[in-house]
Amino acid sequence: MHKHLIAAVAIALVATFAIGCGDDDEDDDFVVADDFDEFDLNDDGVISAAEWDDVIDDWDVDDDGALDDGEFLMADNDFDDMDIDDDDLVSGAEWDDAFDDVDLDDDADLDADEFDEFF
């Protein structure tokens, strides 16, 4: 009977972790980094191109120069928008293009209004 109890507890734990790690559509838009302040690393009120690049460097855990959907820490629809060639990666070039697209006044910095308009 003791073996059955241990087996039941093990199955329950596995099921609990499996449910928590599942890929259901409700969580597809879970946003980890959607706050301007998380990108404005030096707290000067703007996101510079260097800060923008620091973010991709931090998120790119396998150091391949691109973000896959597991490394991308924003909403899935932002990933899809940035993945221009639909190869399921946001390359460094695509990441830089996104910065240029969000920089509406072309001053090479993103202010909070520009960031919030897109994200």
N, C-alpha and C positions, 0 to 999 in steps of 0.2 A: 504494500500500500504506500509505503514511503517513496518508492520509485515512481509511482503514478502521480503523487503530489508534486514531486520535483519536475516530472515531465510536463504536467499541467501548467506549472509556474513558468517553465521555460517557453512553452508554446504561447502563453499569455504575453510574456515579455517580447517575444519575436513579433507577435501580432501587433502589439502596441507600437513598436518601432517601425514596423512596416506601414502602419496607418499614418504615422507621423511623417514618413519619408515618401509617401505616395505622390504621384504626379496627377493631382486632380485639377480640373480646369478652374476651380474656385481660387486657387492660389497663384494662377498664372500672372496676375497683375500685382503680386506682392512686391512692394518697393522697399529696398533697404536704404538706398542712398538717393533720396529725392529732395533733400534740404540744401539750399544754397550754401549754408555755412559748412556743410560737409565737403564742399569743393573749394571754398575760399579758405585755403589752408593757412594763410598768414593774417586772416581777419582784417584785410584792408578795404573790404566792401566791394571788391571785384574779383572775378576769377580770371587770372591771366592764362595765356596759352601754356606757360610752364606748369601752372597748377593743374590745368586740364590734363596735360601729359603725365604729371605725377600720379593722377588718379588711375589712368590706364596702366601705368607701371605697377602700381600697388595691386590692382585687381588681377593682373595677368600672372597668375600663380605659376603657370607652366613656362613662363618666359618665352613664348613663341611669337610675341609681337602682335597678338590679336586676342580678342576676348570671345570665348564661346559662351553659350547661354548660361552655363554654370558659373562662370566668372563674372558675368555682367550683373551688377548689383542695382539695377534700376528696373522699371516696369518692362514687361515683355514687349509691349507695343513700342517702347523707345528702342529696344534692341532691333525689332523688325524695321523701324524707320532708319536706323543707322546702318543696317546690313544691306547696303545698296545692291550688291551683286547676288544676294540671296544664297550665299554659301554657308550660312549658319555660323559665321564669324564676323565680328566687327574688327576689321584690320586697323592698324595704326592710321592709315590714310583715311579710312572711313570715319574714325574717331576725330581726326583733325578736320575733316569736311563738316562734321556735325558742329564743331566749335565755330567754324566760319558761318554756317547757316544760322546759328543762334545769335551770333554777334551782329545784330541788326544795324548798328551804327558804324560798323567796320572800324572800331577803335582798338581792336586787338585785346579787348577785355570784355568779359560778360558781367553786366550788373544784375542785380536781383530781378529787375523787371524782365530783362531778356531771358534769364534762366527760367523764371516762373511761367513765362509765356509758352515755352516749349515743354517744360517738365513739371 
